Amino acid sequence: MASASPVSNKSFINVQWVWNASPNPFSKSQNIEWRRYSDVENIIIEKAFTTGETNAILDGYHIDFKHSVQISNDDIHKQRPVKRMACDKDDRILREERFLPNPVAPDRPFGGRYGFISPFIKEVVKDLNLTKKQLPSKDKTVVPMIVEKAASGIIEEGKHVGKKREAEEIANQLLQKKNADIKEIWKCCAYLYTLESFLYIKSNEIMRLIGSEQHEQVWRSKIRTLGPFCLLLWDNPFNRKLTKPGTILYRGAKLSDDLIALFKDDCSKDPRPWHSFQAFTSCTRNPSVAENFGNVLFIMKICLAFTVDLTELSKYSYEEEELLFPGVSFTVDIMEFDKKKNKHLIYLTLQQRHDKAEQHHVYKNAPQPSYDPQTPPDTSAYISAALVLGEALGSGDPDAIAAAKAALDRITADAHASGVFDHAAAFSGSVLDRVASIDDDYAVAGAADCDGHDDDWKKLDNANVLYSLSDIDNERFAILAQEKMFTKFLNFVLALADDIYLIPTSILDRFCSYILPRIHHNVKCLSLDLTSMERILRVAEYPYLSQLKLFNFNQDICSSYFQNDLPNLKCFSLTYNSIEAYGAHVIPLLRRMSHLKGLILYLSIENRVVFVDGTRLYNEILIHMPQLLHRLSINDMQQTFNKLQCQQMAYIVNYSCDTGTCHVFSLPFSFDRLDYIGVRFGPFETRILHWNYTIFPIAEEINSFEFCISVLHFCNSKTKQFQYNQSHPIVELPHLTSLNVRRADVYYVEQFLNTAKTYLPRLTELEVDYDNLVTVTDNFTRDATRGNCAKVKWLIFEITIEYSRDVHVTFLRCKWNYFHYLNKMNNKNSSVFEDRVRVNQ
């Protein structure tokens, strides 16, 4: 259950204004009945009182502070005494309207079956012309617009129901947060939701109409007015985790005998049908609160759902209010009558995405991996545990998820304790990463593509899943083998930024003897390394194979496999680290591809005495590919090398000691990595990021470069000292997962790791000089660097070191084995994607 901190508007919660509701309000002989003003009215009155105003203007009447009376705006003779009271902390006013109405619909027990997201929210997103990436929690640029529309919509609705002043107060509080962080805006919306106001009543009334054909036009008419506020409340930036399975929530209701009979009939059905809550539904974790209201008590057990704890935001914290979000589904499990409580008890099971649970019921009772605690776990147990967890997440069964996580945690702990962490464990690492991302991303399904999250479990590494299931359960394996979407992409290589880890022989044997012969007819894409390529390709015919990715591609492969012309090849991509035989192997290989329509080259050409300039590139390669789309002419090539402002090509030349480096880029920039860039990055200087000296400036020509780069290798050993300008914005590289600054000066390490200068939300691999890291992190104690280091899983040094407690505090995601393992494995060559030539001294 996510919780949030209260906002400053709670300064009025210790005072309550009341009015005399007696038939004769000025009589001294009868008992006086004092009634509370609504929460928003109370705020309006208290604000006017504390600022020294003579009157507080409300809807239909005003408060005269001098005479302590409420006066009708239509008839000044209609007056009632008012008074200001201090709230006792022990006063517990239970709000019946908060927990009493039928939580599903006013005239029927069940809402429509819509799954993860309410149609109302979907229609609001559509009405605001938002994309799936423009939800308030994802794109801060759209937030002020949504806040303004929410405020104006609230005011318009307030006018319709005679609550203009109340609506203006709510809108003003929301507008004060317009330019604040989305978390502050959401807390403001949640706080406003907890108040007694027409907004709470009206929004619930409208959203509970969804599913009723006769009321469809009614709720659709409120998309523009109430919709923006509901979207801000629904898109909770705090809700990154599902509520703990097994949590029990309660809600009272007053239902007719006919509605009670429908609930009773529903729980007798087999299988029990799924229904959904379409409104924001207030519940409580305290049964004694809900038992005070109505003739029915709903007892709701969470299986898999998003809720939020509003206790800290609410003036009525003792209610322990928990908010269910629109789209939570439920089944009616049991219904009974409790004579002591004199209530019908209706037991519900809540699940966020019922369709997913139904589609994958075959995995609900998936066997969990077993192991002997006395024996260190082997690779198959490690992989098996990871994949069973993936299945459990797919099934949505909380018990299966908990058991699978516990098994994986135990096996991983034993692996660390025993030092077991081999190539096969690394091979399964991608599974663990994906499992973690599913767990994190489950809470933030985009409104525009919510249905796509039903297949998240399939995005686990398919080869690993097939290998795991082939040993666990033949029935499940047979089901997956028949599913084309699951078997058409197979990856047999674990690739970090610059390292390739090969598939273990035992796993390869299993695939070639058992798995591939059963699924080969579905395969469309294979990712292979050269050591296993021939064996896998000879196992079976692949009639639909259209994409082949080869890793560890070396110079010998050209002479061994690609000797004939390749007239049927239409698209070719080659990424090569540190190639020396450019003329002997690469050029002849490319010349055999005369019918290419698409060519992507990302090469590091070393040990040459001249650069590969535009003329050489054209005459040696491009002229031999007459069908290549968007082919540049020789004049275009020469011009781009002379004029840096050309839109199609760009280059940079840097010289350091006796080495020259030339980067050549086609534009728009279409790669996800940059290697060995230095402080000179000339053609991309039209929009320099916040550093006063050009570290890696960018231009519009490369399609928002900073949003696509995932691998960055920065190399500059010259010491530069510049004064940091606080007015420059923080650089955000949202997709950067791998950063290599091992050969960079300590100044640049500071630029990248200091969260006040650069934000790297997805950085998982960091290669850096150890001494520089110690300096920048102040021996791993500096808070400013911990944000960018917190998600790093692979920390790479050239030396083996002792790891202190502060290291682990800074690099929270790193396990000791990961440090040690990569230190031992780190004998790789430098990865240089550019043309380097020797400069004569």
C-alpha positions in Angstrom: 0.0 0.0 0.0 1.5 3.2 -1.1 1.4 6.2 1.2 2.2 9.8 0.8 2.9 12.8 3.0 0.2 15.4 3.8 0.2 18.8 2.1 0.1 22.2 3.7 -3.6 22.6 3.3 -4.1 20.6 6.5 -3.4 23.7 8.6 -7.2 24.0 9.0 -7.9 20.6 10.4 -7.7 21.6 14.0 -10.7 24.0 13.8 -14.3 23.2 12.9 -17.0 25.8 12.2 -20.6 24.7 13.0 -24.1 26.2 12.5 -27.2 26.0 14.6 -29.6 23.5 12.9 -32.4 23.7 15.5 -36.0 24.5 14.2 -35.8 27.8 16.1 -32.1 28.7 16.0 -32.4 31.6 18.4 -34.5 29.9 21.1 -32.8 29.4 24.4 -35.3 26.9 25.7 -34.7 24.0 23.4 -31.7 21.8 22.8 -29.3 23.1 20.3 -28.3 20.9 17.3 -24.9 22.0 16.0 -24.0 20.8 12.5 -20.6 20.9 10.8 -19.9 22.8 7.7 -18.4 20.6 4.9 -14.6 20.4 4.8 -14.2 22.8 1.9 -16.7 25.3 3.4 -14.8 25.0 6.7 -11.5 26.0 4.8 -13.2 29.0 3.2 -14.6 30.2 6.5 -11.4 29.7 8.4 -9.3 31.5 5.7 -11.5 34.5 5.8 -11.5 34.5 9.6 -7.8 34.3 10.0 -7.1 36.9 7.4 -9.3 39.5 9.2 -12.2 39.6 6.7 -15.6 40.7 7.9 -17.5 38.0 5.9 -16.9 34.6 4.4 -18.9 34.1 1.2 -20.3 30.6 0.7 -22.8 29.1 -1.8 -26.2 30.4 -0.8 -25.2 32.2 2.3 -22.4 34.1 4.0 -20.9 34.2 7.5 -20.9 37.5 9.4 -18.0 37.2 11.8 -18.9 40.3 13.8 -22.3 38.9 14.8 -21.4 35.2 14.5 -24.3 34.4 12.2 -24.9 32.7 8.9 -27.0 34.9 6.6 -28.9 33.8 3.5 -27.7 35.5 0.3 -31.3 35.7 -0.9 -33.0 36.8 2.3 -31.0 38.7 5.0 -33.7 37.8 7.6 -32.8 34.1 7.4 -30.1 33.8 9.9 -28.6 31.1 12.1 -25.9 31.3 14.8 -22.5 29.9 14.0 -19.5 29.2 16.2 -15.8 28.3 15.9 -14.7 25.2 17.7 -11.3 23.6 18.4 -11.2 20.0 17.4 -10.4 17.5 20.1 -7.9 14.9 18.9 -10.2 12.3 20.4 -13.2 13.4 18.4 -14.0 10.7 15.8 -16.6 11.7 13.3 -17.3 8.8 11.0 -18.5 10.0 7.6 -21.3 7.8 6.5 -21.4 9.0 2.9 -17.7 8.0 2.5 -18.2 4.3 3.1 -21.9 3.7 2.6 -23.0 4.0 -1.1 -23.0 0.9 -3.2 -19.3 0.8 -4.3 -20.2 -0.5 -7.8 -23.2 1.3 -9.1 -26.3 3.1 -7.7 -28.8 0.8 -9.4 -27.1 -2.5 -10.0 -24.5 -4.6 -8.1 -21.9 -5.1 -10.8 -19.9 -2.8 -13.1 -18.7 -3.6 -16.6 -15.9 -6.0 -17.2 -13.1 -3.7 -18.4 -9.9 -5.0 -16.8 -7.0 -2.8 -15.9 -8.1 0.7 -16.7 -11.5 2.3 -16.6 -13.0 3.4 -19.9 -13.5 6.8 -18.3 -9.8 7.3 -17.8 -9.1 6.0 -21.3 -11.5 8.5 -22.8 -10.0 11.4 -20.7 -6.5 10.5 -22.2 -8.0 10.5 -25.6 -9.9 13.8 -25.1 -6.7 15.5 -23.9 -4.8 14.2 -27.0 -2.2 12.5 -24.9 0.1 9.7 -26.0 1.0 6.8 -23.9 4.2 8.6 -22.9 2.4 11.8 -21.9 0.7 10.7 -18.7 1.3 13.2 -15.9 3.8 10.9 -14.1 5.8 10.4 -17.3 5.9 13.8 -19.0 6.1 16.8 -16.8 5.5 19.2 -19.8 1.9 18.3 -20.0 1.1 18.6 -16.3 0.4 22.4 -16.1 -2.1 22.0 -19.0 -3.9 19.1 -17.3 -4.0 21.0 -14.0 -5.5 24.1 -15.7 -8.1 22.0 -17.4 -8.9 20.2 -14.1 -9.4 23.5 -12.3 -11.6 25.0 -15.0 -13.6 21.7 -15.2 -14.1 21.7 -11.4 -15.4 25.2 -11.5 -17.8 24.4 -14.3 -19.2 21.4 -12.5 -19.5 23.4 -9.3 -21.7 26.0 -11.1 -24.0 23.2 -12.3 -24.7 21.9 -8.8 -24.8 25.2 -7.0 -21.3 24.9 -5.5 -19.5 27.7 -7.2 -17.6 29.0 -4.2 -16.6 25.5 -3.1 -15.4 24.7 -6.6 -13.4 27.9 -6.8 -11.6 27.0 -3.5 -10.8 23.5 -4.7 -9.6 24.8 -8.1 -7.4 27.5 -6.4 -5.7 25.0 -4.2 -5.0 22.8 -7.3 -3.7 25.8 -9.4 -1.3 26.7 -6.6 0.5 23.4 -7.4 0.5 23.8 -11.2 4.2 24.2 -11.6 5.1 21.9 -8.7 6.6 18.4 -9.0 4.0 15.8 -10.1 4.3 14.1 -6.7 3.2 17.3 -4.9 0.3 17.7 -7.4 -0.9 14.2 -6.8 -0.8 14.7 -3.1 -2.8 17.8 -3.5 -5.4 15.9 -5.6 -5.5 13.1 -3.1 -5.9 15.5 -0.2 -8.8 17.3 -2.0 -10.4 13.9 -2.7 -10.4 13.1 1.1 -12.4 16.2 1.8 -16.1 16.4 2.1 -17.1 18.2 -1.1 -19.3 18.0 -4.2 -16.2 16.9 -6.1 -15.9 13.6 -4.3 -19.7 13.0 -4.5 -20.0 14.0 -8.2 -16.9 12.2 -9.5 -18.0 8.9 -7.8 -21.6 9.3 -9.0 -20.5 9.7 -12.6 -17.9 7.0 -12.8 -20.2 4.4 -11.2 -22.5 4.9 -14.2 -19.9 3.2 -16.5 -21.4 -0.1 -17.8 -24.9 1.2 -17.8 -26.1 1.7 -21.4 -28.9 4.1 -20.4 -26.4 6.3 -18.6 -23.5 6.2 -21.1 -24.1 9.7 -22.5 -24.2 11.1 -18.9 -20.7 9.9 -17.9 -19.3 10.8 -21.3 -20.6 14.4 -20.9 -18.3 14.7 -17.8 -15.1 13.6 -19.5 -14.1 17.2 -20.2 -15.0 18.7 -16.8 -14.3 16.0 -14.2 -11.9 13.9 -16.4 -8.6 15.9 -16.0 -8.8 15.8 -12.2 -9.6 12.1 -12.2 -6.6 11.5 -14.5 -4.3 13.3 -12.1 -5.6 11.3 -9.2 -5.5 8.0 -11.1 -1.9 8.5 -12.3 -0.3 8.1 -8.9 3.5 8.6 -9.1 3.9 6.9 -5.7 2.2 3.7 -6.6 5.2 1.8 -8.0 4.4 -1.4 -6.2 1.4 -3.6 -5.9 -0.4 -3.7 -2.5 0.7 -6.6 -0.4 -1.3 -9.7 -1.4 -3.7 -10.8 1.4 -4.4 -7.3 2.6 -8.1 -7.1 3.8 -10.2 -4.0 3.1 -13.7 -3.2 4.3 -16.6 -1.1 3.2 -20.2 -0.7 4.4 -23.2 -0.4 2.0 -26.9 -0.1 2.2 -28.4 -2.5 -0.5 -31.9 -3.4 -1.3 -33.1 -7.0 -1.0 -33.0 -7.4 -4.8 -29.4 -6.3 -5.0 -28.4 -8.6 -2.1 -30.1 -11.5 -3.9 -28.0 -10.7 -7.0 -24.8 -10.9 -5.0 -25.9 -14.2 -3.5 -26.6 -15.6 -6.9 -23.3 -14.5 -8.3 -21.2 -16.3 -5.7 -22.9 -19.6 -6.5 -21.7 -19.6 -10.1 -18.9 -21.8 -11.2 -16.6 -20.4 -12.4 -17.3 -17.1 -10.6 -17.6 -14.2 -13.1 -15.3 -11.2 -12.9 -16.7 -7.7 -12.4 -14.9 -4.3 -11.8 -15.0 -1.1 -9.8 -15.1 1.8 -12.2 -15.0 4.6 -9.7 -12.5 5.6 -7.1 -13.7 3.5 -4.2 -13.0 4.5 -0.5 -12.5 1.5 1.8 -10.9 1.1 5.2 -8.4 -1.2 6.8 -10.4 -0.9 10.0 -13.5 -3.2 10.1 -15.0 -1.3 13.1 -15.2 1.8 10.8 -17.1 0.0 8.0 -19.4 -1.9 10.4 -21.0 1.4 11.5 -22.8 1.8 8.2 -25.5 0.1 6.2 -26.9 -3.4 6.2 -24.0 -5.0 4.2 -20.3 -5.3 5.0 -18.0 -5.9 2.1 -14.8 -7.8 3.1 -12.3 -7.6 0.3 -9.1 -9.6 0.1 -6.4 -8.2 -2.3 -5.0 -10.8 -4.7 -3.2 -8.4 -7.1 -4.2 -4.7 -7.1 -3.1 -1.1 -6.7 -4.5 0.8 -3.8 -3.2 3.8 -1.9 -3.2 4.5 1.8 -4.7 8.0 2.4 -4.3 8.0 6.2 -1.5 10.6 6.3 -3.3 12.9 3.8 -6.7 12.8 5.4 -8.1 15.0 8.2 -9.9 11.8 9.3 -6.8 9.6 9.7 -8.6 7.4 12.2 -10.8 6.2 9.3 -7.7 4.5 7.9 -9.0 5.2 4.4 -7.6 3.1 1.6 -8.4 4.0 -2.0 -9.2 1.5 -4.7 -8.4 2.8 -8.2 -10.8 2.5 -11.1 -10.4 -0.8 -13.0 -9.8 -3.1 -10.0 -11.7 -6.3 -10.7 -13.4 -8.6 -8.3 -15.2 -11.9 -7.8 -18.0 -12.5 -5.2 -16.7 -15.5 -3.3 -18.9 -16.0 -0.2 -22.0 -14.4 1.2 -23.4 -15.0 4.7 -25.5 -13.3 7.3 -23.9 -12.4 10.6 -26.6 -12.3 13.4 -24.4 -10.6 15.9 -23.6 -7.7 13.5 -27.1 -8.0 11.9 -25.4 -7.6 8.5 -24.9 -9.5 5.3 -21.2 -10.2 4.9 -20.0 -10.3 1.3 -16.5 -11.6 0.6 -14.7 -10.3 -2.5 -11.4 -11.1 -4.1 -9.7 -8.1 -5.8 -7.5 -8.5 -8.8 -6.2 -5.7 -11.0 -6.2 -7.6 -14.3 -8.7 -10.5 -14.3 -8.2 -11.4 -17.9 -4.6 -12.2 -17.3 -5.4 -14.6 -14.5 -7.9 -16.4 -16.7 -5.7 -16.7 -19.7 -2.8 -18.1 -17.7 -4.7 -20.4 -15.3 -2.6 -23.3 -16.6 0.4 -21.8 -14.7 -1.4 -21.1 -11.5 -0.1 -24.2 -9.8 3.4 -24.1 -11.4 5.8 -26.3 -9.5 8.5 -24.4 -7.7 12.2 -25.2 -8.1 13.6 -27.4 -5.4 17.2 -27.7 -4.2 19.2 -29.3 -1.4 20.3 -26.6 1.1 23.4 -28.7 1.8 24.5 -28.6 -1.9 25.4 -25.4 -3.7 22.8 -24.7 -6.4 23.8 -25.5 -10.0 23.1 -23.4 -13.0 19.9 -25.1 -14.0 18.3 -24.5 -10.6 19.3 -20.8 -10.8 17.7 -20.4 -14.2 14.7 -22.5 -13.3 14.0 -20.4 -10.3 14.2 -17.2 -12.3 11.8 -18.5 -15.0 9.3 -20.0 -12.6 9.1 -16.5 -10.9 8.4 -15.1 -14.4 5.6 -17.5 -14.8 4.2 -16.7 -11.4 4.1 -13.0 -12.2 2.3 -13.9 -15.4 -0.3 -16.0 -13.6 -1.1 -13.2 -11.1 -1.4 -15.8 -8.3 0.0 -14.1 -5.1 0.9 -17.4 -3.4 2.8 -18.6 -6.5 4.6 -15.2 -6.7 5.6 -15.3 -3.1 6.8 -18.9 -3.2 8.8 -18.3 -6.4 10.5 -15.2 -5.1 11.4 -17.0 -1.8 12.9 -19.9 -3.8 14.9 -17.6 -6.0 16.1 -15.5 -3.0 17.3 -18.7 -1.2 19.1 -20.1 -4.3 20.7 -16.7 -5.1 21.8 -16.3 -1.5 23.4 -19.8 -1.5 25.0 -19.0 -4.9 26.6 -15.9 -3.4 27.7 -17.7 -0.2 29.3 -20.6 -2.1 30.9 -18.4 -4.8 28.8 -20.0 -7.6 28.4 -17.6 -10.4 29.5 -19.0 -13.7 28.7 -18.2 -17.4 25.3 -20.0 -17.2 24.3 -17.8 -14.2 25.2 -14.8 -16.3 23.2 -16.2 -19.1 20.2 -16.2 -16.9 20.9 -12.7 -15.6 18.8 -11.2 -18.3 15.8 -13.1 -16.9 16.3 -11.7 -13.4 16.6 -8.2 -14.8 13.3 -8.6 -16.7 11.5 -10.2 -13.8 12.6 -7.1 -11.7 11.4 -4.7 -14.4 8.0 -6.5 -14.6 7.7 -6.1 -10.8 8.6 -2.4 -11.1 6.6 -1.6 -14.2 3.4 -3.4 -13.1 2.2 -0.3 -11.4 2.6 2.1 -14.3 0.8 0.6 -17.3 0.1 3.4 -19.7 -3.5 4.3 -20.3 -3.0 4.3 -24.1 -1.6 0.8 -24.2 -2.7 -1.0 -21.1 -3.5 -4.2 -22.8 0.0 -4.6 -24.0 1.1 -5.3 -20.4 -0.8 -8.6 -20.5 2.2 -10.0 -22.5 4.9 -8.7 -20.2 5.7 -12.2 -19.0 6.5 -13.2 -22.6 9.2 -10.6 -22.8 11.4 -12.6 -20.5 14.3 -14.1 -22.5 12.5 -16.7 -24.6 15.4 -19.0 -24.9 15.8 -19.1 -21.1 12.1 -19.8 -20.6 12.1 -22.7 -23.1 15.2 -24.2 -21.6 13.7 -24.0 -18.1 10.4 -25.4 -19.0 11.8 -28.2 -21.1 13.0 -29.8 -17.9 10.2 -28.8 -15.6 6.9 -29.7 -17.3 6.3 -31.2 -20.7 2.8 -30.0 -20.8 3.7 -26.4 -20.3 6.6 -26.6 -22.7 4.3 -28.0 -25.4 1.9 -25.1 -24.9 4.7 -22.6 -25.3 6.3 -24.3 -28.2 3.0 -24.0 -30.1 2.8 -20.3 -29.5 4.4 -18.5 -32.5 4.7 -15.1 -30.7 6.8 -16.8 -28.0 9.1 -18.9 -30.2 9.8 -16.7 -33.1 12.6 -14.6 -31.4 15.4 -16.7 -29.8 18.5 -15.1 -28.3 21.4 -17.4 -27.4 23.8 -14.6 -26.4 24.0 -12.5 -23.2 25.6 -9.2 -24.3 26.6 -6.5 -21.9 27.9 -3.3 -23.4 31.2 -4.7 -24.6 31.2 -8.3 -23.4 29.7 -11.4 -24.9 29.0 -14.4 -22.7 28.5 -17.7 -24.5 25.8 -20.2 -23.9 27.0 -23.1 -21.8 27.5 -26.4 -23.5 24.9 -28.2 -21.4 22.2 -25.7 -22.4 23.3 -25.8 -26.1 23.0 -29.6 -26.0 19.5 -29.4 -24.7 18.4 -27.0 -27.3 19.9 -28.9 -30.2 18.6 -32.3 -29.1 15.2 -31.5 -27.8 13.9 -27.9 -28.1 14.8 -26.6 -31.5 13.5 -29.7 -33.4 10.1 -28.9 -31.9 9.9 -25.2 -32.5 12.1 -24.6 -35.6 9.0 -23.9 -37.9 8.1 -20.8 -35.8 11.5 -19.2 -35.6 11.9 -15.9 -37.4 14.9 -14.4 -35.7 18.1 -16.0 -34.2 20.8 -14.3 -32.2 23.9 -16.5 -32.2 27.6 -16.4 -31.4 30.0 -18.0 -33.9 30.9 -20.9 -31.6 27.3 -22.2 -31.7 26.1 -20.8 -35.0 26.9 -23.7 -37.2 25.5 -26.3 -34.9 22.2 -24.5 -34.3 21.7 -23.7 -38.0 22.3 -27.4 -38.9 19.8 -28.8 -36.4 16.7 -28.1 -38.6 15.3 -26.1 -41.4 14.1 -22.7 -40.5 11.5 -21.9 -43.2 10.5 -18.5 -41.8 14.0 -17.3 -40.7 14.3 -13.7 -41.9 16.8 -12.2 -39.4 20.1 -13.6 -38.2 22.2 -11.7 -35.7 25.8 -12.9 -35.3 28.0 -12.0 -32.3 31.7 -12.4 -31.9 32.0 -11.8 -35.6 35.6 -12.0 -36.6 37.8 -11.5 -39.6 38.1 -15.3 -40.3 34.3 -15.7 -40.7 34.5 -13.7 -43.9 36.9 -16.1 -45.5 35.2 -19.2 -44.1 31.5 -18.5 -44.7 30.9 -15.5 -47.0 32.7 -16.4 -50.2 29.9 -16.3 -52.7 27.8 -13.3 -53.9 24.7 -12.6 -51.8 22.1 -11.5 -54.3 19.1 -12.2 -52.0 20.4 -10.2 -49.1 18.3 -7.0 -48.8 19.5 -5.6 -45.4 22.8 -5.9 -43.6 24.0 -4.4 -40.4 27.6 -4.8 -39.0 29.0 -3.6 -35.7 32.7 -4.4 -35.3 35.1 -3.5 -32.5 38.6 -2.7 -33.3 38.9 -4.1 -36.8 42.3 -3.9 -38.6 41.5 -5.8 -41.8 39.0 -3.3 -43.1 40.4 -3.4 -46.6 41.1 -7.1 -46.7 37.8 -8.4 -45.3 35.1 -5.8 -44.8 35.2 -4.2 -48.3 35.2 -7.5 -50.2 32.3 -8.8 -48.0 30.2 -5.7 -48.7 30.9 -5.8 -52.4 29.2 -9.2 -52.6 26.0 -7.6 -51.5 25.0 -5.8 -54.7 21.3 -5.9 -54.1 21.2 -4.3 -50.6 18.5 -1.8 -49.9 19.5 -1.2 -46.3 23.0 -0.9 -44.9 24.0 -0.1 -41.3 27.7 0.0 -40.4 29.2 0.8 -37.0 32.9 0.1 -37.2 36.1 0.8 -35.3 38.9 0.8 -37.9 42.4 0.8 -36.3 46.0 1.1 -37.3 45.6 3.0 -40.6 47.7 5.9 -41.9 44.8 7.7 -43.5 41.2 8.2 -42.5 38.3 6.6 -44.4 36.9 9.8 -45.9 33.8 10.4 -47.9 35.5 9.7 -51.2 36.8 6.3 -50.1 33.5 5.3 -48.5 31.7 6.0 -51.7 34.2 4.5 -54.2 34.9 1.4 -52.1 31.4 0.5 -50.9 28.4 2.6 -51.8 29.0 2.7 -55.6 28.7 -1.1 -55.6 25.2 -1.0 -54.1 23.0 0.7 -56.8 19.7 -0.3 -55.0 20.7 1.2 -51.7 17.9 3.6 -50.5 18.9 7.2 -49.8 22.3 6.7 -51.3 24.5 9.8 -51.3 26.4 11.0 -54.4 30.1 11.5 -54.4 29.6 15.3 -54.4 27.3 15.0 -51.4 29.9 13.0 -49.5 32.7 15.4 -50.3 30.5 18.4 -49.4 29.6 17.0 -46.0 33.2 16.5 -45.1 33.9 20.1 -45.9 30.8 21.7 -44.4 29.9 20.7 -40.9 26.4 22.0 -41.2 25.2 19.4 -43.7 22.1 17.6 -42.6 23.1 14.1 -43.9 26.6 13.5 -42.7 28.8 14.8 -39.9 32.3 14.2 -38.7 34.8 15.2 -36.0 38.5 14.8 -35.9 40.4 14.7 -32.6 44.1 14.3 -32.0 45.6 13.1 -28.8 49.4 12.4 -28.5 50.3 10.3 -31.5 46.7 9.2 -32.3 44.1 10.8 -34.5 40.4 9.9 -34.1 37.8 10.6 -36.8 34.1 10.1 -36.0 31.8 9.9 -39.1 28.0 9.9 -38.6 25.1 9.7 -41.0 22.2 11.9 -40.0 19.7 11.5 -38.5 21.6 9.6 -35.8 20.3 6.1 -35.7 22.4 4.2 -33.2 22.0 3.6 -29.5 25.6 3.9 -28.5 28.6 6.3 -28.7 32.2 5.2 -28.0 35.3 7.1 -27.4 33.8 10.5 -27.7 35.9 13.4 -26.4 35.3 17.0 -25.6 35.3 18.0 -29.2 31.9 17.1 -30.7 31.7 19.9 -33.3 28.7 19.1 -35.5 26.4 18.7 -32.5 27.0 22.1 -30.9 23.7 23.7 -31.9 22.2 22.7 -28.5 24.9 22.2 -25.8 23.9 20.6 -22.6 24.4 22.3 -19.3 28.2 21.9 -19.0 30.0 25.1 -19.9 32.5 23.0 -21.8 31.2 20.8 -24.6 31.3 17.3 -23.1 28.7 15.7 -25.4 26.6 18.4 -26.9 23.8 17.5 -29.2 21.8 18.8 -32.1 18.2 18.5 -33.4 19.6 16.7 -36.4 20.2 13.5 -34.4 16.6 13.1 -33.2 17.0 14.0 -29.6 20.2 12.0 -29.2 20.1 12.1 -25.5 16.9 10.1 -25.5 18.1 7.2 -27.5 21.7 6.5 -26.4 22.0 3.5 -24.1 25.8 2.9 -24.2 28.2 5.8 -23.9 32.0 5.5 -23.8 33.6 8.9 -22.9 37.4 9.2 -23.3 39.3 12.4 -22.4 42.3 12.3 -20.1 43.1 16.0 -20.2 42.4 17.8 -17.0 40.0 20.7 -17.4 38.6 22.9 -14.7 35.4 24.9 -15.4 33.1 26.8 -13.2 29.8 25.0 -12.9 26.8 27.2 -13.7 23.8 26.4 -11.5 21.4 28.0 -14.1 22.0 25.2 -16.6 19.4 22.4 -16.5 20.2 18.9 -15.3 21.1 16.6 -18.2 18.8 13.6 -18.4 19.8 10.5 -20.3 16.8 8.3 -19.7 17.9 5.3 -21.8 21.6 5.2 -20.8 22.3 1.8 -19.3 26.1 1.5 -19.8 28.7 4.2 -19.1 32.4 3.9 -19.6 34.6 6.7 -18.2 37.6 4.5 -17.3 39.9 6.7 -19.4 38.3 10.0 -18.6 39.7 12.7 -16.3 38.1 12.8 -12.9 36.4 16.0 -13.8 34.2 14.2 -16.3 33.4 11.4 -13.9 32.1 14.1 -11.6 29.9 15.5 -14.4 28.3 12.2 -15.1 27.8 10.8 -11.6 26.7 14.0 -9.8 22.9 14.0 -9.8 22.9 17.8 -9.6 24.4 17.8 -13.1 23.3 14.6 -14.8 20.4 12.3 -14.2 20.9 8.6 -15.2 17.8 6.8 -14.1 18.6 3.4 -15.8 22.4 3.2 -15.4 23.1 -0.5 -14.7 26.7 -0.9 -15.9 29.6 1.5 -14.9 33.2 1.1 -15.9 35.4 3.7 -14.2 38.9 4.2 -12.8 38.7 3.2 -9.1 40.7 6.1 -7.8 38.5 8.6 -9.7 35.4 6.9 -8.3 36.7 7.2 -4.8 37.4 10.9 -5.3 34.1 11.8 -6.9 32.1 9.8 -4.3 34.1 11.1 -1.4 35.1 7.5 -0.6 31.5 6.3 -1.3 29.9 8.6 1.3 28.7 11.5 -1.0 24.9 11.7 -1.3 25.0 13.7 -4.6 26.5 10.7 -6.4 24.3 7.9 -4.9 21.3 8.6 -7.0 23.0 7.7 -10.3 24.8 4.8 -8.7 21.9 3.2 -6.9 20.8 1.0 -9.8 24.2 -0.1 -11.0 24.5 -3.9 -11.1 27.8 -4.3 -12.9 30.7 -2.2 -11.6 33.9 -2.7 -13.6 37.4 -1.9 -12.5 40.8 -3.0 -13.8 41.9 -4.0 -10.4 40.6 -6.2 -7.6 39.7 -4.3 -4.5 38.3 -4.7 -1.0 34.7 -3.5 -0.7 33.7 -1.5 2.3 30.2 -1.1 3.7 30.0 2.4 2.1 30.5 0.8 -1.4 27.5 -1.3 -0.9 25.4 1.6 0.4 26.3 3.6 -2.7 25.8 0.7 -5.2 22.7 -0.8 -3.7 22.0 -3.2 -6.5 25.5 -4.7 -6.7 26.2 -8.0 -5.0 29.8 -8.9 -4.0 29.8 -11.6 -6.6 29.1 -9.2 -9.4 32.0 -7.0 -8.4 34.3 -10.0 -8.1 33.1 -11.8 -11.2 33.6 -8.8 -13.5 37.0 -8.0 -12.1 38.1 -11.6 -13.1 36.4 -11.4 -16.5 37.6 -7.9 -17.4 40.3 -8.8 -19.9 38.4 -7.4 -22.8 39.8 -5.1 -25.5 38.9 -1.5 -25.7 35.8 -0.9 -27.7 36.4 1.9 -30.2 33.9 2.7 -32.8 35.9 5.1 -35.0 38.7 5.3 -37.5 42.1 5.8 -35.7 45.3 6.5 -37.5 48.9 6.9 -36.3 50.2 10.5 -36.5 53.9 10.8 -37.6 55.9 12.6 -35.1 
